């Protein structure tokens, strides 16, 4: 591990892989999305939940499943940033849709990933049974 150049500072620095930064930003973005949904539900007069904590407890299992699905998609994107190019190209639309992983894109993936899961579940029938809908929206 690298050491400080100053003799008076005998401190070791730990180098974190770049992907750990991406994962931290993804989790933070996902957490903000969940906090937003919980806040909206707690403010709603139609919701059965009165607080954010109550909403999170009520939806804990569904949130865990949805986070797992988002994390799997995020992991796949980190390993295959050109997946969109191949998927879109397979239906006959040429182009380069590669999106290289970066700090901003990792954060936005976390923030918007759950909404994309909702969209995919609405369009793909077998996902409707596998991905639970969040209650009290």
GIMODA-V91100 format. One record per residue. N is the residue number from 1. OMEGA is omega in radians with two decimals (* if undefined). NEAR is the number of other ideal C-beta (glycine too) atoms within 8 Angstrom. D_LAST is the distance of its C-alpha to the last C-alpha in whole Angstrom. Layout:
{{N;OMEGA;NEAR;D_LAST} {N;OMEGA;NEAR;D_LAST}}
This chain:
{{1;3.13;6;49} {2;3.09;5;50} {3;3.08;8;51} {4;3.14;7;51} {5;-3.11;3;55} {6;-3.10;5;56} {7;-3.11;4;58} {8;3.12;4;57} {9;3.12;6;53} {10;-3.07;6;53} {11;3.06;6;49} {12;3.13;6;48} {13;3.10;8;45} {14;3.10;5;42} {15;3.08;6;41} {16;3.08;6;38} {17;-3.12;5;37} {18;-3.11;6;35} {19;3.11;8;33} {20;3.05;8;32} {21;3.14;10;31} {22;-3.14;13;29} {23;3.12;10;27} {24;3.12;8;27} {25;3.08;12;25} {26;-3.13;15;23} {27;3.11;9;22} {28;3.11;10;21} {29;3.12;16;19} {30;3.11;14;17} {31;3.09;9;17} {32;3.12;10;16} {33;3.13;14;13} {34;3.11;11;11} {35;3.11;9;12} {36;-3.14;8;11} {37;3.13;12;7} {38;3.13;12;8} {39;3.12;9;10} {40;-3.14;9;7} {41;-3.13;13;5} {42;-3.14;13;9} {43;-3.07;6;10} {44;3.06;9;8} {45;3.14;3;10} {46;-3.07;3;8} {47;3.06;12;7} {48;-3.14;5;9} {49;-3.07;10;10} {50;-3.11;5;12} {51;3.08;7;13} {52;-3.14;10;12} {53;3.11;7;14} {54;3.12;10;13} {55;3.13;15;9} {56;3.11;11;12} {57;-3.14;7;14} {58;-3.05;10;12} {59;-3.01;11;11} {60;-3.11;8;14} {61;3.12;7;16} {62;3.11;11;13} {63;3.13;11;13} {64;3.12;8;17} {65;-3.12;10;17} {66;3.08;13;15} {67;3.11;9;17} {68;3.12;8;20} {69;3.12;10;20} {70;-3.13;14;19} {71;3.09;9;22} {72;3.10;8;25} {73;3.12;10;24} {74;3.11;14;25} {75;3.12;8;28} {76;3.13;9;29} {77;3.11;12;29} {78;-3.12;10;31} {79;-3.07;5;33} {80;-3.09;7;33} {81;3.13;9;33} {82;-3.11;8;34} {83;-3.13;9;32} {84;3.11;9;31} {85;3.14;11;34} {86;-3.12;8;35} {87;-3.12;8;32} {88;3.09;10;32} {89;-3.12;10;36} {90;3.08;6;36} {91;3.01;6;35} {92;3.12;5;38} {93;-3.12;6;36} {94;3.07;4;39} {95;3.09;7;38} {96;-3.12;4;37} {97;-3.14;8;33} {98;3.09;8;34} {99;-3.11;8;32} {100;3.09;6;33} {101;3.09;10;31} {102;-3.10;7;31} {103;-3.11;8;30} {104;-3.12;6;27} {105;3.09;10;26} {106;3.12;16;26} {107;-3.14;12;23} {108;3.07;9;22} {109;3.12;13;21} {110;-3.09;18;19} {111;-3.04;10;17} {112;-3.06;10;17} {113;-3.12;15;17} {114;3.08;12;14} {115;3.10;8;13} {116;3.07;9;16} {117;3.08;12;16} {118;-3.14;8;13} {119;-3.12;8;16} {120;-3.14;10;18} {121;3.12;12;17} {122;-3.07;6;16} {123;-3.03;5;20} {124;-2.99;7;22} {125;-3.07;4;22} {126;3.10;6;23} {127;-3.13;9;20} {128;3.12;9;17} {129;-3.04;4;19} {130;-3.08;6;19} {131;-3.08;11;16} {132;3.07;7;13} {133;3.09;6;10} {134;-3.11;10;7} {135;3.03;8;6} {136;3.10;11;4} {137;*;8;0}}
